[in-house]
Amino acid sequence: MVSGARGRLGPFALREHSCRTLPSPSPPLPQPSCLAPPSFSMAMGRTVLHMPSGHTGVVAKLHPTVLFNICDSFIRRNDQQERVIGTLLGSISADGTVEIRNSYAVPHSEQADQVAVDIDYHRTMFELHQRVNSKEIIIGWYSTGASLSPSDTLIHEFYGREVANPVLLTVDTAFSEDKANIKVFVSTLLTLGDRQLAAQFHEVQLDMRLIEAERIGFDVLKKTVVERLPNDLEGLEATIERLQAMIDRVCTYVDDVVEGQIEADNSIGRFLADTMASVPRISSDAFDKLFNDSVQDLLLVLYLANLTKTQLTLAEKLNTAAQIV
């Protein structure tokens, strides 16, 4: 749970146009050339306290496309920006499950004591997304970085006017130690009587499931330096190695339970039983034949793709030479 003190923010009057400001002892933020008039500005002299978070009952399901969009926006950011923020789109089910399906970056500017966000751009992009998929609604916002910052309180308050109980997705784009530090938060207000004191951020459960093609791309994304993308055979090899490692881990766990070294977990046992039941009952020879046939089909597709690429390249060069003559 993260608590951001509100200090002198308190109630404030909103004007009827897009420029919304809060009083700040600091000089006003200069208008960046790439942004419309800022939607709000704020002082940054507050503290962020980390406290143990409790169970909120909210579960967030993250589609990998959102993660790729966030990383792409971070790579394309301006040189002066240390992080990027944006809007999350998706749906909210009746049981409180939040499904994050899409996202888009929102221009913003931050300095040592102020932050400005372009609300006009945010709303224009949302209207364009609604034309494509009207079922996707605003469910929150995202920010790159390993931790929360004091300015997140006011930005979250703005998205709270767009949707009830918005979520905050943080993505550590540095991927330190090849680990994806991805967290989802919801906010609640601390009040003393009628006075609002602070905003508490509670971390909620995150569920991100990837198919093998997305898993390969996600593994490449976590590497800071990549000479080239893996081809289909290299991706297949990485998948088999990962599967072998998972089988070894499961075998070690089962052996330890049988020998009494660790206590058995019924939920894990049921999951393993369901997994084993889903495996088709075929002989090893039939499985080898099925696997080899699949590999041969894959190689045939690769051969045809390379042949088509070569044919197109030759045709382009012949057309260029004919035009010169």
GITAVEN-V182783 format. One record per residue. RES is the residue in one letter. SS is DSSP state (H for helix, E for strand, L for the rest). OMEGA is omega in radians with two decimals (none if undefined). Layout:
RES|SS|OMEGA + RES|SS|OMEGA
//
This chain:
M|L|-3.14 + V|E|-3.10 + S|E|3.10 + G|E|-3.11 + A|E|-3.10 + R|L|3.09 + G|L|-3.08 + R|L|-3.11 + L|L|3.03 + G|L|3.09 + P|L|3.11 + F|L|-3.11 + A|L|3.10 + L|L|3.07 + R|L|-3.03 + E|L|3.08 + H|L|-2.95 + S|L|-3.09 + C|L|-3.13 + R|L|-3.04 + T|L|3.00 + L|L|3.13 + P|L|-3.14 + S|L|3.10 + P|L|-3.11 + S|L|3.07 + P|L|-3.14 + P|L|-3.12 + L|L|3.09 + P|L|-3.12 + Q|L|3.07 + P|L|-3.05 + S|L|-3.06 + C|L|-3.07 + L|L|2.96 + A|L|3.10 + P|L|-3.04 + P|L|-3.12 + S|L|3.09 + F|L|3.02 + S|L|-3.01 + M|L|3.02 + A|L|-3.05 + M|L|-3.05 + G|L|3.13 + R|L|-3.12 + T|L|3.08 + V|E|-3.10 + L|E|3.08 + H|E|-3.13 + M|L|3.11 + P|L|-3.12 + S|L|3.10 + G|L|-3.12 + H|L|-3.11 + T|L|-3.13 + G|L|-3.14 + V|L|3.08 + V|E|-3.13 + A|E|3.06 + K|E|-3.04 + L|E|3.04 + H|L|-3.08 + P|H|3.11 + T|H|3.12 + V|H|3.14 + L|H|3.11 + F|H|3.11 + N|H|-3.13 + I|H|3.13 + C|H|3.10 + D|H|3.10 + S|H|3.13 + F|H|3.12 + I|H|-3.08 + R|L|-3.09 + R|L|3.06 + N|L|-3.10 + D|L|-3.09 + Q|L|-3.08 + Q|L|3.06 + E|L|3.13 + R|L|3.05 + V|L|3.07 + I|E|-3.14 + G|E|-3.09 + T|E|3.09 + L|E|3.11 + L|E|3.13 + G|E|-3.11 + S|E|3.12 + I|E|-3.12 + S|L|-3.09 + A|L|-3.12 + D|L|3.11 + G|L|3.11 + T|L|-3.14 + V|E|3.14 + E|E|-3.11 + I|E|-3.03 + R|E|-3.02 + N|E|-3.13 + S|E|2.99 + Y|E|-3.11 + A|E|3.10 + V|E|3.14 + P|L|3.08 + H|E|3.14 + S|E|3.14 + E|E|2.99 + Q|L|-3.04 + A|L|-3.04 + D|L|-3.09 + Q|L|3.08 + V|E|3.11 + A|E|-3.11 + V|E|-3.11 + D|L|-3.12 + I|H|-3.14 + D|H|3.11 + Y|H|3.13 + H|H|-3.09 + R|H|3.07 + T|H|3.12 + M|H|3.13 + F|H|3.09 + E|H|3.11 + L|H|3.10 + H|H|3.13 + Q|H|3.10 + R|H|-3.13 + V|H|-3.11 + N|L|-3.09 + S|L|-3.12 + K|L|3.13 + E|L|-3.13 + I|E|3.07 + I|E|-3.14 + I|E|3.14 + G|E|-3.10 + W|E|-3.13 + Y|E|3.11 + S|E|3.07 + T|E|-3.12 + G|L|-3.08 + A|L|-3.08 + S|L|3.11 + L|L|3.11 + S|L|-3.12 + P|L|-3.12 + S|L|-3.12 + D|H|-3.11 + T|H|-3.10 + L|H|3.10 + I|H|3.12 + H|H|3.11 + E|H|3.08 + F|H|3.13 + Y|H|3.04 + G|H|3.04 + R|H|3.10 + E|H|-3.11 + V|L|3.11 + A|L|3.10 + N|L|3.13 + P|L|3.10 + V|E|3.08 + L|E|3.12 + L|E|3.09 + T|E|-3.13 + V|E|3.07 + D|L|-3.07 + T|L|3.08 + A|L|-3.14 + F|L|-3.13 + S|H|3.14 + E|H|3.10 + D|H|3.12 + K|L|3.12 + A|L|3.13 + N|L|-3.09 + I|E|-3.11 + K|E|3.10 + V|E|-3.11 + F|E|2.90 + V|E|-3.03 + S|E|2.99 + T|E|-3.09 + L|E|2.99 + L|E|-3.11 + T|E|3.02 + L|E|-2.98 + G|L|3.09 + D|L|-3.07 + R|E|3.09 + Q|E|-3.06 + L|E|-3.02 + A|E|3.06 + A|E|3.14 + Q|E|3.08 + F|E|3.12 + H|E|3.06 + E|E|-3.11 + V|E|-3.11 + Q|E|-3.14 + L|E|3.13 + D|E|3.12 + M|L|-3.12 + R|L|-3.06 + L|L|2.93 + I|L|-3.00 + E|H|3.13 + A|H|3.11 + E|H|3.11 + R|H|3.12 + I|H|3.10 + G|H|3.12 + F|H|3.09 + D|H|3.09 + V|H|-3.12 + L|H|-3.10 + K|L|3.13 + K|L|-3.08 + T|L|-3.13 + V|L|-3.14 + V|L|3.13 + E|L|-3.14 + R|L|3.10 + L|L|3.14 + P|L|3.07 + N|L|-3.05 + D|H|-3.13 + L|H|3.10 + E|H|3.06 + G|H|3.09 + L|H|3.11 + E|H|3.12 + A|H|3.12 + T|H|3.13 + I|H|3.11 + E|H|3.12 + R|H|3.11 + L|H|3.12 + Q|H|3.12 + A|H|3.11 + M|H|3.11 + I|H|3.10 + D|H|3.13 + R|H|3.13 + V|H|3.12 + C|H|3.11 + T|H|3.13 + Y|H|-3.13 + V|H|3.11 + D|H|3.14 + D|H|3.11 + V|H|3.14 + V|H|-3.13 + E|L|3.10 + G|L|-3.13 + Q|L|3.08 + I|L|-3.12 + E|L|-3.13 + A|L|3.09 + D|L|-3.09 + N|H|-3.13 + S|H|3.10 + I|H|3.11 + G|H|3.10 + R|H|3.12 + F|H|3.10 + L|H|3.11 + A|H|3.09 + D|H|3.13 + T|H|3.12 + M|H|3.14 + A|H|3.14 + S|H|3.13 + V|L|-3.14 + P|L|-3.12 + R|L|3.10 + I|L|-3.14 + S|L|-3.13 + S|H|3.12 + D|H|3.11 + A|H|3.10 + F|H|3.12 + D|H|3.13 + K|H|3.13 + L|H|-3.14 + F|H|-3.14 + N|H|3.08 + D|H|3.11 + S|H|3.11 + V|H|3.11 + Q|H|3.08 + D|H|3.11 + L|H|3.12 + L|H|3.12 + L|H|3.11 + V|H|3.09 + L|H|3.14 + Y|H|3.14 + L|H|3.12 + A|H|3.12 + N|H|3.11 + L|H|3.11 + T|H|3.12 + K|H|3.12 + T|H|3.13 + Q|H|3.12 + L|H|3.11 + T|H|3.11 + L|H|3.13 + A|H|3.11 + E|H|3.13 + K|H|3.11 + L|H|3.10 + N|H|3.10 + T|H|3.13 + A|H|3.12 + A|H|3.11 + Q|H|3.12 + I|H|3.13 + V|L|none
//
